[in-house]
C-alpha cells in the first residue's frame, strides 16, 4: 500500500512540476544535429554539372543508374525564371538572345521580385487583413507589414536580421530615426497578425490561446517544429517538455499584444505618427469634445428658457419644435462648427505590432488548464540547442529580443535548414524535406540530406542572403533541367525524388490573375500602398454583416484583401493558402469547379474579349500569330495555324462581333500550356 501511495505522490509531483523523462532525441534525429559543411561528392558525368548542387543530385542519380535530364529549352526556361522570381510573364521580345545569368540579375533587381517573394513569406506568416474567427474585424493597418516584407526582400535583408526584426523589432527601435524606428515596429506584425478569439468570455483563456498561437507560428515558420504540442503535455515525439513550453510562453506573456483582453477586447497597435502630430491630434480632440459640451449646454439652456417663459410646462422630449428661428440658426451654426472640427480631425498612422508589457514568469498549466497551476518557470528557450547564460532573458525584460537572437544563433541548425528548404520548395514545387513546417521526428526525411546541409551552411557563410541562395539554385543544371526525360521510365523515379526531371506545376492563383491582366495591358504595377478596405476594427464579413471587400482592382494580387473565413472565391478555387495557419506547402489539386470557373467566369470572358480586340487584324493569320506570341511566347506551328484559321473562319458571325477570336483567346488562356510551368 505504501508503495502504491509513493508512486501516486511521485506522479502528482511530476504533473505539478512539469517534469518528466524526456528522451533526448537531439543526437538521434538529423535536423537537431549541428550544421557542418558536407564534402562535395564526386561524379562521373562531370559535363552535366554546372555548380556544387548538381554534384549532390547527380551523385544520387548515378548511384541508382539513372540518367540526368537535358536542359530545358530557352522559352520554357525564361518563362520559368520570370514566374519564379517576379511572378509575371516575360514578353516575346525578351526571348531575343538573352543571357541567363544577366536575366537572373535583372529580375532579382526588379521591384516586382519583392512582391513575389513577400507573398511566399505571407503564406508562412498567416497574413490576413482581418481577424477571422468569431469577430471578423478589419486589420486596417496590416498592409504596412506586407509592404515591409516587399521592401525586405527587394533589399535582400539578411535572413537572420529579418527574423530578429519580426520577432523583436520594436525593441531595436529605440534610438533609431523615426522612419527606421517605425519600420522596425511594423515588422512585429509577424507576431501580431494571428487570429484571435475576441469574443472569448474568459480573458485568461483568450490570452493563453493567443500566446499558444504565437508560439506555434514561431515554431513552425522559423524552426520547423511543432512547439504548441507541449502546451498540455510533453511533446510525444520531439524533445520539448511542457516546462520548456511555459518558459517560452512567459516571454509572450510579458509581451503586449492586446490593449485589453476584457470585453470589449481590443488589440494593441503602435502609433507611428510623430510626438508633435500626436499632441496636435490630442488638442484637436479636446476642441471637438469642448464643442460638443457647448452644444449640449446651449440645448439645456434653451430648454429651461422655454419653461421659464411659460411656452411649455415642462421640458418636452423634443424641445426643438418650440425653438425660435434665431435659436435654430444659432444651433445650426454650432453643429456646423462641430462638423468642421470632426472632418478636419488629424489622422494618425498606426501599425499592428507588439511591445514589451508587464514582465512576468508563468506557472505551468497542468494539462493546459490556466486554472490548475504547477511550478513557476523562468522565461527561457527550448533546450534543443545550447545557450550561454548571458544570452538568457534579463530579469526586467520580456526576453523577446534574446529569443529572436537565439532563433538565428550559430548553435541553432534548424533555422537555416528550414529556410533553404523553403526556398528550394518555392523554386521546384517540392522541398528537399517534403514537410516544410515539420523537421521533427514526425516530419519527412530529406531526400538529399547532404545537399540540404551544404545549402544551409553556404547560406550562413554568404551572410544569410536570400538572393545569393537564389543564384546558386537557379544557376544549377538541376533547376535548368527539362520537365521531360525520355531515358527515364515511369517507374524509375515516380515521385521525382531523385530529380530526374523538373517538376511540372500549375501557376498559383495570383500568377494566373496577374498574367491575365498583364496580357490585356490592364495590370497596375504600382508597388506597395493601401488599397480599398473597410475601416480598422470594423466588421468585414460574418453571418450578420455585409461583405464589404472589393476585388475588382487592377493591382497585383498581393494587394487584394485577404479576409479570413471568406477568401476571394477565385483564390480559393486555385488553392490559395488558409490564412489562419502557417502554410509551407500550397496544395495543387484539379477540380470540376476550376474548369467551370475558367469556362464561365465573366472575368475570364472579359480578358478574352480584350485580347481579341487588342490583337484584331484584318488578316486572321496575323491575329493568330500575335496571340501565340503574347500568350505562349512562341509562333504557332503550321498545323496549329491552320486549325486556328479554320476555327475562326467557321465560327458563326466570325468577323462581326469578335466572338470567334475571343473564344479562341479564351481557349488559349485556359490551356495547360498557359497554366503550367514546364
N, C-alpha and C positions, 0 to 999 in steps of 0.2 A: 504493500500500500504506500509506504514511504517513497519507494522508487517511482511509482506512478505519479505521486504528488510532485516529486523532484522534476520529472520530465515535463509536467504541466507548467510548473513555475518557470522552467527554462524556456519553454515555448512562448509563454507570455512575455518574458524578458526580451526575447528576440523580436517579438511584434512591436513592443514599445520602443526599443532602441533602434529598430530598423536594421539590426544586424542579421546576417545570415551567411551561410557558407557559399560564397560566390566562386565558382570555378574560374580561375584565371585563364581565359581563352586567348589572351593577347599574344602568347607565344605560339598558339596553335593555329590561329586564323591569319591568313595572308595580309588582310587590309590593316591589321593593327601593328604589323611589324615595321621597323624603321625603314626609311627610304634611303636606298643606296643605288649608285649608278650601275646598271647591269652592263655586262660585256656585250658588245655588238656581235651577233652571231655571224659566222662565215657561211657564204652561199656559193653555189656552183654557177648559176646563171647570172653572172655579175652584170651583163649587159642590160638587164631589165631594171637594175637598181638605180634610183635617182637620189636617194638620201638614206639615212640610217633607218627610217621607218620601214623602208622596203626590205631591209635585211631581216628584220623580225618576221615580216609577213611571208617573205619568200622562203625563209628557213622552215617555217611550218608547212608550206606547200610542198617543198622538196622532201620533207620527212614523210609526207603522205603520197608522194609520187604524183602530185597534181601540177599542171602547167599554169603559170601566171597568165592573166588576161592581157590582151593587147591594149594599146592606148585608145581612148575614146576619140571619135572624130572631132574636128575643131568646132563644129556647130554645137554639138551636144556639150562639149567641154566648156565653151563660152557661156552657154545658157545655164549650165550647172553652176558655174562660178558666179555669175550675176545673182542668181537666186540665193545661193549660199551666203553671199557677203552683203548684198543690199536688198534682197527680196523683190527686185524689179527686173524685167527682161532687158536684154541688150537690144539694140536696133540692128537691122540688116546691115547697115553701114559699118557697124562695129566688127563685123567679120573680116573686113579687109586687112589682111596681113598684120594681125595683132601679135604683139609679143606677150606670151603668157605671163611671165614674171612682171613685166611692166603693167599689165592689166590688173594683176593682183595688187600691186602698189596703188594703182589708180583707184580701185574700188575700196581699198582699206582707208584711203584718204577722203572718200566721198562722205558727206554728212549723212547720206542715207544708210551707210553702214551702221551708224549708231542706232538708227531706228530698227533695223532688222535684228541686231543683237540685243538691244534693250528688250524687245518683245520676247526673246528667248528667256532672259532673266525674269521677266514679268510672269512667265509660266511658273518658274521656280518660287518666286516671291508671293504667289497667290494674289497678284494685283487685281484690284477692283475699284470701281468708282462708287460703290455702295456697300453698306454693311451686310446686307442679306439677313438671313435667319428671321427672327420674329419681328424685328424693327428694321425694315429695309430703308434706312435713311441714306441720303446722299453724302458721300465723301467728296465734298465740293472742292477740296484742295489736293486730292490725290494726284492730279495731273502734274503737280510740281515734282513729285517723286519720279514719275515717268520721265519727265524732262531731265531730271538729274541723271537717270540711267542712260539716256541718249548721249548726254554730254560726257559721261564717264567712259562709255565705250568709244566714242569718237576721239577722245583724248588719250586713249589707251592707259587709263588709270590702272596702276599696278593692282593686281587682284588682291593682294594682302591688304593694301590700303583701302581698296573697295569694300572689303569685308569689315574692316575696322570702322570705317565711316558709317556703314549701315547699321552696325550694332551700337556704336557709341559716338557718333559724330557730334552730338550736342556737347559732349564732354571735351571735345577738341576745339570747340568754337570760341572758348574764352581767349581773349587777346587777339583774335583774328579781326580783319576788317569786316564791316557789316556784310558785304557781299559774300566773302568767304565763310563767315560765320553762319549766315543764312543757308548757304549751300550745304554745310555740314549738318545743320538741324533738319533740313529737308531729307537728307539721306536716311534718317532714322525712321522714315516712313516704312522701311522694311519690317521693323518690329511692330509698328502701329496699325498697319492696314488689314489686319486679320478680321474675320467675322466675330461679332460679339453678341452674346445673349443679353441684349439691353433690357428685355422685359423680365429677366430672372428676378424673382422676388427676394431671393436670399443673396444679399450683397457679397458675403464671404465666398459663397459657391461661385458666383459670377466672376469674381476676381481670380479665383483659383483656376477656373476654366479658361480664362483669358491667358493667364500665366502658362498653363499647360499648352495652349495653342502656340504661344510664342516659343516655348522650349522645343516643341515638336517641329516647328518650322525651321528653327535654327539647326536642330539635329539633322533633319533630312536634307535641307537645302545646302548646308555647308559641309557637314561631316559625313553625310550619307549613312546615318544610323538613326534608329527609332528610339530616342530617349524617352518619349512620352509613355512607353510601355511600363516604365518603372514608377509611375505615379502611385499605383495601388499595390504593387508587389515588385520584388526584384525581377529584373529582366529575365525572361525564360530562356533566352539563347545567347545574348551578348553580356559581357562583364560590366553591367551597370546596375548598381544597387539602388534601392529606394532611398537610402540615406544620401547617396550622391545626387539623386534627383532633387531632393529638398535643399541640398546645399546650393544647387544651381537655381532652384525656384526662389530662394531667398534673394538672389541678385535681381530677379524680375519683380519680386515683391517690393524691393527697395527702389523700383523704377516707376515713375509716374506715367501711366498710360491713360488714366481717366481723371477728369476733374471731379467726378462724383460717381460712386457706384450705388448710391441710394436713389430712389425714384424722385424726380426724373433723372435717369442716368445721362451722363454727358462725357464724351471722350475728350482727352487733352489735345490742345493744339498750340504750337509755337506761334508767337507774334513775330512777324518778320519786319514790320514797319519800324522806323527809327523811333527813338525815345521822344523826339520833338513831335513826330507825327502822332504818336500815342497821346501825348499831352494835349495836342490840339484837338484830337478826337474826343478826349475826356471833357475839355472845356465846351466843345460844341454840344456834347450830350447834356451838359448842365444847362446850356441855353434852351435846348428842347424841353427838358423837364421843367424849367422855370416858366417857359411859355405855356405849357400845359397847366401849371398851377395858376397862372394869370387868368387863363380861360375859365377854369373851374371856379376861381374866386369871383370873377365877373358874373358868371351864371348864378352863383349863390347870392350875390349882392342884388341882382335884378329880381330874383325870386322873392327875396324878403321885401323889396320895394313894392312889388305887386300887392303883397298883403298889407303893407303899411299904408299904401294909397287907397286901400279899400277896393281894388279891382277884383280881388279874389279873397275868400275867407281863409283858405289855407293853401300852402304851396301845392300846385297841381302836379300830376305825374308828367305832363308835357307842357311846361310853362311857356315854351317858345311860341305857342299860338296866341299868347297875350302880349308878345313883345311889340314895342313900337317900331316904326321903320328905322328910327335912329339907332335903337338897340340892336336890331337885326344887322344893320350895316356895321356897327362897331364890332359885333361878334364875328361877322364875316371877315373883317379886316384882321382880327386877332387870329382866326383859324387859318387865314391865308399866310400870315407870318409863320405859323407853326408848320404849315405845309412846305414853305420855302426852306425852313430850317431842316426839316426831315429830308427833303430832296437834295440838299447840299451837304448832308451828313458825310463826313470823310469816310472812305472805305479803307480799312486796314487790311494788310496782307497777312495771311496765316498759312500754316502748313501742318499736315498731320505728322506727328512725331512723338517722341518720348523724352523725358528728362529725369534726372535723379529725384527721388521722393524721400520719404522718411526711411532712413536706413534701419533695417531690422533683419534678424535671422528668423527662420521658420522652424517650427517643430514638425516632426514627421507626422503626416496624416495617416493614421492606421487604415489600411485598405482604401486610401484616397479620401476618407471622410474628414472634412475640416473640423468636425465636432469631436472627433476622437483623436487625441494628440499623444505623440510619443516624445522622445527626447528632442531637444533643440539641436539643430545642425548649423554650424558656422557656414557662411557663404563661401562657396568654392566651386571647383570644377570636377569633371569626371577623373577617375584615377587611371584611365586608359593609357595616358601618357604622363611622364614625369613633369613636375613643375617646381621651380625654385620657390623658396619661402617668400622672397621679396617680390614675387610675381602674383601672390595671392591678394584677394581684396583687402583694402585698408579698412580699419575699424569704423571710420566715419564716412565711408563712401560706399556706393552700391556694389562696386566690383565689376560693373558692366564694361568699363574700359579694359580692365585686366582680363576679363573674359574674352573680349574681342581680340586682344593680343595673343591669348592662349590659343585661340582658334587658328591662328596663322603662324604659330611659333615653329621653330626649326625642329622641335621634338614631336610635332604632330604630323604624321604622314597622310592622314585621311584627307585633309583639305585640298592639297594639290592633286591627289589621286582622283578625288571626286570631280573637281572642275575640269581636268584634262579629259576625263571620261565624258563629261557633259559636252564639251566642245567637239570631241570626236563623234559623239552621237548626233549632234546637230549638223555635222558635215556629212555623215554617212547614213543617217536614219537608223542606225543601230550602234550601241556602245560596245566598247571592249568588255564592259560589265553590263549585262542586259537589264540590271535593276539599278538605275542611276541614283535612286534615293535610298538604297539599302545596300551598304557594303558590309553588313553584319553577317552572322553565321547563316541567317535565312535568306540572304541575298544570293545572286548568281555568282558563280566563279568566273574570273576573267578568261576570255578566250586566248589572250596573249598577255599573260601577267608581266613578262619582262618588258614588253613594249609599253605597257601602261606605266611601269615604274620608270622606264627611260624617259618617257614624255613628262612625267611628273617631276623627275629630277632636273631635266633640262629646263622645264618651266620655271622652277625656282631659281636656277642659275641665271636665267635670262631676265631676272627681275620681276617675275610673275606677270610677264607681258602676254596678254591675250593675242595681240597682233603678231607677235613672234611665233606663238603657237600655231596661229592660222597659216603662216608662211611654211612652217615645217610640214604641216599636213597637206596643204594644197600643192606643194612642190614635189610631193611624193608620187611615184608611179602608181601606188596603191589608190590614191584618190583620183588620179587621172585615168584610171582603168575604164575600159568599156563595160557596159552592162551586159554584154554578150561574151560568152567564152565557148566557142564551138568545140573545143577539145575536152570539155568537161561534161560528163554525163549527168543527168538529173539526180542520180543517186550518189554522186561522188561527194557533193557538198550541199545537201538540200537546204540547210538553213544559212548557208553562206558564212559560216563561222570562220572559214579559212580565207575569206575574201578572194574567191576565185572569179568574182565579177563585182562590178559596182552595183550596190543595191538600188533597184528601181523604186521610186517612191512618188506619191502624188504631191503636188504643191499644197501647201497649207492654205487654210481659208483666206487668210489675209493676202497671200500672194496671188491667189485666183482673182479676188476682187480688185486688188491694186492693178493687176495686169490688164484686166478688162477696161478699167478707167484710163490706164495709160495708153492703150491701143486706140481709144477714141480721142485722145488729147484732152480729156476732162479732168485728169488727176491733178489736184492741187498739191504741189510738192513742198509747201511751206513746212519748215522744221519747227516743231515744238509749239507751245502755247495752249491756251484753254479753248475748247470748243463748247458749243451749246450744252448746258447741263443744268438740271434743277438746282435750286439754291441749297447751300450747305445745310446739312442736318434736316432737310425736308424729306418726307416720304416720296419714294420714287415709284415703287411698284410693290403691291401686295394684294391680298384679296379685297381690300376695301378702298384702294386708291387707284387712280387712273395712271396708266403708263405714260410718263412724260418724256421718255427718251426719244432721241431723233437720230436715225441712222442715214438719213438722206443727205449726206455730206460728201463732198468730193475730196476730202482729206484722205491721207493714207489710213489704212485700217487700224494702225496702232493708236490713232487719235479718237476712234469711235469709243463711246462709253461702254464699259464692261459692268453690267448690272448683275449682281448675284441673284439667284433664283429666277432670272429672266434674261438669259444671254440672247443676244441678237440671233434670230432664227437661222440666218444663213451661216453664221459662225458655228452654231450648234450642229447644224446638219453636216458640216465638214470638219467635225472632230476638234473644235476649239476646246481648250482645257477647262476643267472645272475650276473657277476662281476662288473656291473655298479652301483648296488644299494645295500642297506642293505638287507640281506636275513636272516630272522629268522626262516623261515619255508619252508624247501625244499618240493616242491610238490612231490607226488608219484602217477604217472599215468602209466597205462599199454597200450602200443600201438602196432600196427602191425609192425612198424619199429623195435621195440625192438626184437620181435620174429624173424623177418627176419635177423637181425644182429646176434643173437645167433645161427641161423641155418646156415648162410652162411659166416660169417666173417673168413677170413684166420687166424686171430689171435686166434680165438676160436678153429679152427681146429688144429692149431699148438699146443695149450695147450693140446688138447685131444690126439693127437698123442704122445706127450711127456709122458703123463700119462700112455698111453698104453705101451710104451717102458719101462718106469721105473718100471712098475708092472708086466711085462711079465713073465709068468711061463708056463712050460710045462703042468701043471695041471690047467685047466680052473678055477676050484673051488678056488684054491689059489689066482689067479689073481682077481677074483671077491671079495673075502674076503678082499684083500688088497685095492681095490678101494673103497669098502664100508667104511672101517675103515679110510681111508685117507680123503675121501670126506664127508661122512655122520657122521663120528665119532661113528659108530656102526657096528655091524655084520649084514649081511643080514638074513632075515627070511628064512625058508625053501622054502616057495613059491617064494620069490624074487630070491633065489639062483637058483632054478630050471628054472625059466623063463630066467634068465641071461645066464645060461649054454646053454639053447636051442637057445637063440638069437645068441650067438657067434658061436655055432657049425653049425647052419644052414645058417650063413652068407656066401655069395659067396667068395671063396678063403680065408676062415676064418683064417687059421693059416699061410698064406704065407706072407701077407703084413701088418699085424696088423690092417687092416681096420675094422674088426669086433670089436675088443676090443677098438679101437679108437672111433668107433661110439657109443659103449656102454658108454665109459667115457664121450663122448660128451653129451649124454642124461643126465648123472648124473650132470654135472656142469652147465647145463641149466635148471635143475628141480626146482620146487618150494621148495623142501626140502633143496636144497642148497642155493637158492636165498633169502629165507625168514628167519627171526628170529622169533621164537615162544616162 
